[in-house]
Amino acid sequence: MMKEIIKKIIIKAVNNLFRGLSLKETDFEVSLIEKESLGDYTSNISFLISKKTKESPTKIAEKLLLEISSFKEKNIYFEKVEAVNGFLNFYLSLNFLKKYLFEIKRKKNVSFLKNKIKKTIVVDYSSPNIAKPFGIGHLRSAIVGQGILNLYKFLGWKTIGDNHLGDWGTQFGKLIYQIKNELLKNKTEAEKNKILKKLTIDDLEKLYVSYHNLSKENPELDNEARKWFKKLEEKDKEAIKIWKTCVNISLKEFNRIYEMLKVKFDVVLGESFYENLVKDVFKELKEKNLIKESEGALIFDFNDKELPPIVVIKSDGATTYFLRDLATIKYRLKKWKPDLIVYEVGADQTLYFKQVFKAVEILGWAKKTSFFHINHGLIRWPWGKFSTRKGETIHLEEVLKEGIEKSLKILEKTQVKKHLSLKEKKKIAFKVGIGAIKYNILSYHYKSDIIFDWDKILNLEGNSGPYIQYTIVRCVSVLKKAKIKNIPKKFNYSNFNREEQRILRELAKFETIILEAAEKYSLNLLCDYAFSLSSLFNLFYEKHQILKAENQEVRNFRLALTFKVKETLEKILNLLGIETLEKM
């Protein structure tokens, strides 16, 4: 890819001019330039050399420029190279871009990777707690995690998407207690079975809220909840029966929402799955003298000022998330031998994951595995976070249905409505509405908080999913009229106008953007790029004829350009998990 080509050229120049100064490609940066008048790529290499030679970056850049100007590669790839305030700026040759984009046969996915990446990534995403309907706050982990999985799969990694369900812990003691006392008290076995069979996810949420309202008045209820969770761990038949009912109700609801969002997993395992592995992990912690007693509980002390101790076993003997998460990691390491494990979990768990990753390091389990926490910000009210306990949340399904309904209303008002059946309209409205919501969330950097606003979350205009979808539809329409199914390869046209030049340069950034988005876990970079490319194409479309171009060579080139824009935007929406359309 172009960044690698530029780095090799720079290293060649450095080796010629500064003998003995050993540099690797990872030692310096080559990055995209946002302001197109300054070029396509820039490098800070002169500043790095300056630290070692004490010569000014400006003079070093000028020397490197002179050396690079003598390389044959300069004329192959670049229109010009400039030294600006110590930076080296590279302007790609338009003729090279034409050949690069249209004449070289491209593989389906990442032809810019010379060798298939033989690495494995596990992405832990969504991971909802059982017995609660999806709130709008659950959306981010599900769609960001899916996007990261898609991105790494596109790059050639072996990918495992793992939905680690929160189906264990003290909260189930609370729910079991409330179900028994509010619904099953003084009931016969037959009556209990009938009641449990009729429970819905909304009922479970109300019971959970009801418990917390009661516990405010009577804190002693928490002791009862802990007792019931202890019974659950001890395989008490009644506790297990109620727990299984809650799990089955929840999974049915979750799968329905996942289907709407087109979110999929390779593995769906709850915390309860790892209960049998917890004993082995606890035994290892004891044997390595990594836990000690504190106020009746057992803790893992990191002996680190920045990492406080964490509870492993509670004073009542119940296990904690920490111990179960360690068991989960040990299972994943043994089963998949991953090179990278990524957790897409909210920023409020940042300290916790630092503790978990540090514990794995101390245990010496994962010398060849890296860990990363995508600590996303909240989708929240202006005054604070959503809370299921307080009954202050917005159900995700409500938002999704509202997005679909809004899209359908807009579609009903358009002149195209006469040519579409109601079934077609609903299908389009579904893809547009869901796409709009997903795109609006993904367009933020994952660390940003998102203030919930109905109008913004359902945005269908400007930098939005529907705008990208519409651009693809526009491209499809042009290509259908031209009866083009594959990219036209024969054209000698090179007298590019300004709009064509800008699209060529933007298309050439795709590979760099893909890799940067993966390295930074930043899907918003794909959204920004898709919007930029769509805007450039739509400007070009408004100003220039495609099908009625002045001659066949120009027509073929513009059809090829249209094809590449369509292909690139489709790839991006596919990575983001957003469906495309052929009419809209």
N, C-alpha and C positions, 0 to 999 in steps of 0.2 A: 504494500500500500504506500501512498505518497509520503506519509510521515517517515517510514523506514527508508525510502529512497533518499529523502532530504538528509536524514541523519547519516546515511552512508557517505553522501557527498561531503558533508561537513567534516566528518571524521577523516576522510581522505585529505581534505585541505589542511586540517589541523596537523595531521601526521607529516605533511610536506613542509609546513612552516614552523612547527614547534616540536622538533624531534626530542624524544625523551618524555614528552607530556602524554602520558597514557590516558586515553579516554574511551569509555564505553558508551553505547547508545543510551543506556539508562542514566548516564551522568548529567544529561542536559535535556531541555525541553524543545520540542517543535510543536507549535499549536496553531489552530486556525485563527485567522484575523477577522474580527467582526466588521470592521470598516473596510469595505471592498476597495476603496481607492488606495489603500496601503498594501494591497496584495492578497494572496490566499493563505500563505503560511508564514510564520515568523519563528525565529529561534533566539534564545538568550545566551548562546554559546560564548559570545565575547565576554560577558560578565563573569562567567565561570573561569575562563582563561585569565582574565584580569586579576582575579584573586591570587593566582599562582605566579603570574609574571610581573604584576604591579604596573603593567602598561595599561593605558586607558582603554575602556571597551570600544570607544569610537575608533581609535587607531587599529585595534585588533580586527574590528568588523571590516574596515576598509582593506586591510591586508587579506582577509579571508575572501572578500568579494573579488579582489584582483585574481586570486588563485583559482576560485571557482569559475571565473569567466573564461579560463583557459581549458576547462573540462568539456569534453564532448557531450556529457550528460546535460550540461547547462542548456545547450541548443536543442536537445531532444525534448526536455520536459518543460523548460521555462521560457516565457516571453522575455522576462528580465529578472534580475536579482538586484536588490538595493541594500545599501547600508544606511540605516536611519537611527540616529541617536544610540548607536551601539548595538542595535538589533539588525539581524539579517532578514530581509523580507523577500519572499519568493512569489512571483506571479506566474501561474501556470499558463502554458501555451494553449491557445484555443484549438489549434490543429491537433495537438496531443490529446486534448480532452475529447475531441470528436472521435478520434481513433480509439481512445481508451474506453469510451462509453458505448460506442456503437459497432465497432469493427472487431473487437476482441470477443470471442465466444465466452459468455458468462455462465457459470454453473448456477444451479437453482438457489443456493444460499450464499456461502461466503467464499467466493473464488479468490478473494484477496488473502486468504490463509493458505500458505504453501502446503502445509501438512495438517491433517486432521488432528485436532486437539484431543489427546488421549487423557482427559481429566474428567473427574466426577464431582458434581455439585449436588448437595442436598439443600433444598429450600423449605424451611418451616414457615408456613404462612396460613392465614385465616385463624386457625386454632381457636374456635369459639368455645365458650363455656356452655355446657349442656344446660337445658331447662330455661333458656332465655331466647326470645325471638331475636333475629338480627336487627340491631339498631343501625343507624347511619354510621356510627362509629366503627362498625365491623367492616365496612366497605373497603377501607383503605388497605388493610393488611391483605385482604383477599385479592384485590386487583393489582396491587403493587407486586405482591409475591408471585402471582401468575405471570406478570409482565417480565420480571427478572428471570423466572424459569424459562419463558419463551425466548428471551434474549440469549441466554447461555446455550440453550439448545440450538439456536440459529448459528451460534459461533462454533458449534461442533462438540460441545461438552455432552457427556452422559448426564442426564438430569433426573433427579428424584424429587417430586413434589410431595411433601409430607404434611398432612393436616393433623396436627397434634391436639386432639380434642381434650378440653378441660372437663373430664368426666369423673374426677376424684377430688377429694379434699373436704374441708370442714363445711363448705357451702352446701354439700349434699346432706350433711347432718342436719343443717337448718331446714332444708326442703323436706326431708323425711319426717322431721319432727312436726313441721307445719301440716303436711298432708295427713299424718296420723291424727293430729289433734283437731284439725279443722274439718276434715272430710271423712276419716275412717273410724273415729271414736264411737264406741258402742254399736258398731255395725257387724253384721254376720259376715262370714267368709264370702258368701255369694254376693252380698251387697258390696263388699269391698272390691271384689273383682269387677263388678259392673261399673263402679265409680272410677276405678283406675282405667278401665277400657275407654271411658268417655272423655278422659282428660285431654286437653289441647295445650299447645305451646303457650297460648295466651293465659290459660288457667295457671300454668306453672309460673309464669311471670308474676301474676297477681298474688299467688301464694308466697313467692319470694319477697315481694314488696310488703305483704301483710306481716310476714315474720319480722322484718326489720322495723316496722312500725311498732309492733308489740315489744320487741327487744329494747326499744328506747325507754319504754316504761318499766320493763322488767329485765335488766341486764343478766339476771340469772339464767335466762333462756339459752344464752350462749353455752353454758355448761351442759345443758340438755343436748344442744346441737353437737357438741364435741363427743358426748357419750354415744350418740347415734352414728357419728362417723366412725368411731372406734368399733362399734358393732358391725358396721359395713366392712371395715378392714378385717374383722374376725369372721366374716362370711355368715352373719346372722341372716336367716332365711327371709324374714319379713323385710329387713333393710335392703337385701339384694333384690327382692321382688319389686319394691317401690323404685329403687335406683334403675333397674332395667327398663321399667315403664317410662321413666323420665328420659333415658337415653334413646329409646326407640322413637318416642314422640319427637324428640329434638332432631334426630338424624333425618327423619322423614321431612321435617320442615327445612332443615339446612339444605338438603339435596334439591329441593324445589327452588330455593333461591339461587343456589349455585348454577342450576340449569339456566335460569334467567340471565345470569351474569356470564355464562360460558366459562366458568371457573372449574377446573378439573384437577384431580390429584392422582398420584401414582399409589400413594399409601394413605390410609385413614386409620390411625390408631389412637386410642385414648390413653390418658395417663394410667388408667387401670391396667392396661396391657403390660405395663412395666413393673407391676407390683411384685411379680415373682423374681424380678432381677434386682429389686431394691436390697434384698438381704445380702446378696453377694457384694454389692457396692458398699453397703454399710460395714460388712466384714473387712473389706479392703481398707476402708478409712480407719478402722480400729487398728488393724495390723500395722499400718503406716504411721500410727500415733498422730492422726490429723484431726481428731475430735476430742473434746474435753467437756466435762460437766460444768454447767452454769445455771444456777437457780432452778435446779431440777430438770433442766433440758440438756441436750447434747448439742454442742455448737462446733462449727468449723472456724478456727481462728486463723486469719491470713497473716497475722503479725505485720500488718501494713496500715499506716496511718490513713491512707485513702480508701481502704477497703475494710469496713467494720465486720466483725464476726457475723456468721449467719447460722440460723437454727437448722439442725439436721433432723433431730427427733424432738418433738414437743414434750413438755413436762408430763402430759398424759399418755405418752408413748406413741402418739400418732406421727406418721411420716409427714414430711413437708415437700413443697414444690421442688426445693433445691435437691433433695435426695432423689426424687423421681426424675428430675431433669438430668442428673448425672447418669442415672440408669439408662435414660433415653439415648444420651450421647454414646455411652459404651455400646449399646445395641447397634446404633448407626455406624459406628466405626468398624465394628466386627462384620456387619452384614454387607456394607457397601464400600468400605475403605475409601471414603471421599477425600478429595483434595481440599474441598471447601464446604463448610456448613454455614448457611446464612439463615438468620432468624429475622423475619419481618414482624416486629412486635413494637408496640408504642414506646415513646421516649420515656414514659414514667417507669419503664423497666431497665433503664440504662445502667444504673448501679448494680442491679441484680445480675445482668448478663456479664458485667465485668467480673463479678464474684464467681459466676459459673465458669467462665473462660479461664480465670486464674486458677480455680480448683483443678480443672482438667490439666492445666500446665504443671501444677504441683504434683499431680498424680502421675504425670509422664505418659499419659495415654496417647496423645496425638502429636507426635513429633513431626509428622508429615502432613498434618491437616491444619488448615487455617480456619478461623472463625470470624464472622462479621455480624454485627447487629444493625439492621436497618431500623433505626429508632425514629419511626415516623411521629410527626406532631399530631395533635388532636383535631378532629372535626368537632367543634364545640359551639356552645352558645356564646354570645358576646360577654356574658358575665361568668362563664365557667364551663366545666366539662359536663357531658351528659351523665346521668346517674340512673341505673335501673332500680337501685335500692329505693331512691326517692320517687320513682315513677316519672322521672324527667328525662325522657328520651324520645326519639322519633324512629319509628320502625322503618327499616330499610325498604321493605316491600311498598310501603306508602309512598316513598320517594320515587321508586322505580315506576309504579303505576301512574304517578302524577306526571313523570317525564314522558311516558308513552302517550298519555291522554293529551298532554300539551302538543306533542308532535302531531297527533291525529287531527287536532283542531286546526293547526296551521295548514296541514295537508288539505283539509276540507275547504279551506279558503282559496287555495291556489287554482289556477285555470286548468292544471293537469288532472284535476279530480274527475273530470268527465271521462277520461280515458282509463281509469283504474277501477277495478271492482273493490267492494268493501274489504274483501279478504286481502287483496294486494295492499290497500291502504293501511290495514292493521299490521301487516308484515313489515312494511316500510316504517310505520310509526314506532313499532317495537325496536327495530334496529337503530333508528335515529334517536329515540328517547333514551334507551339504555346507553348508546354510544356517547351521547351528550354528557350524561352523568359521569360515566367512567373517565372520559377525556378531561372533564373539568377537574376531577380529583387528581388525575395523573399529571396534569399540566403544572402542578405545584411541586417544588422540590420536597422530597419526603420529610425533611426536618421542619417544614413550615406548618404552623397551625392554620386550620381553615375555619373561618367563622361561618357557621351555617346560615345560609340565606337562600330562601326558596328560589328567588329570581336568578341568583348566580349559579346555584347547583343545577338548574335546569336551563342554563344558557344555550341557545341554539344559533347564536350569531357571532360574528367576529372570529376570534381565536377559539374555535370550538370544534367538537367532533363532527357535527353536521357540515361545517364548512369544508373540512377535509373530505368527508364522504361525497359532498356535492362536486368537489373538484374532480374526484375520480369518475363520478357519473358523467361529468362534462367530457372528460378524456374518452370514456367508453363510447359516448355518443358520436364524437368525431371519428373514432376508429371504425365504428360500425358503418357510418356513412361512407367511409373510404374503403370498406370491406377489407380492413387490415386485421389479421389475427396475430401476426408476428412482426417484429421490428424490421422496417425496411433497411436493407444493408447497402444498397447501391445509390450513392449520391456523392458528387464532387463539390457540392456547395461548401464554401468556407467564408463567404462575405457576410458574417454574422452581424445582425443588428444588435443594439444594446440589450434588448429584452432577451434575445436568444443567448447572448454571452452570459448574462446573469444566471439564466437557467442552467447552462452548461456548467458553470462554476459551482452552482449550488448542488447539482447532481453529484459532482465529484467529491463533495464533502461527506457523502453518505457513509462510506466505510469508516472514516475517522469518527463520525458521530456515533456510529454503532459501538465501536470499541470503547469510546470515552463513556458512553452511557453504561456499558457493562462494568468498566473499571470503577466508576463512581456510584453505581447502583442508582442512577438518576434517569428515570424514564421521562422526566420533564424535558430533557434534552431532545428526545425523539419528538415530543409534542411541538417544541419550539421550531425544530427543523421542518416538520411536516407543515406547519403554518407558514413558514417562510417560503418553502418550495411552492405551496399552493398559491400564495399571494403572487409570487413571480409568474407562475403559469397563467393565472387569471388575468393579470395585467397584460401579458403577452397575447392572450386570447382576445382581449378587447381591442388591442391595437393592430393586430396583424391577421391576415387571411391564412388559413391552413389549407382547406380543401380547394380554395380558389386562388392559391398562390400564383405568382407571376410566371413560373415555369415548373417543369416536372422535378428538377433537382431541388428547388426550394421546397416544393410540396413534399417530396420524399423526406427531406431533412426534418421538416416541421412535424410530419407524422411520426418519425422516429423519436423526436423530442417528446411528443405527446405520449407515445408508448412508454418511454423511459420514466416520465413523470408519473403516469398511472402505475407502472410496475413498482416504483419506489414507494409511492404513497400506500399502495396495497400492502407492501411488506411491513411498513411502519404500523399501520392499523392492525395488521395481523399480530405483530409483536405486542401491541398494547391490548390485545384481546377485544378489539372493536370490529364489528362486522361491516363489510362493504356492501354496496348496492350497485345495480346496473341501471336503475332508474329511481327518480326521487322527486 
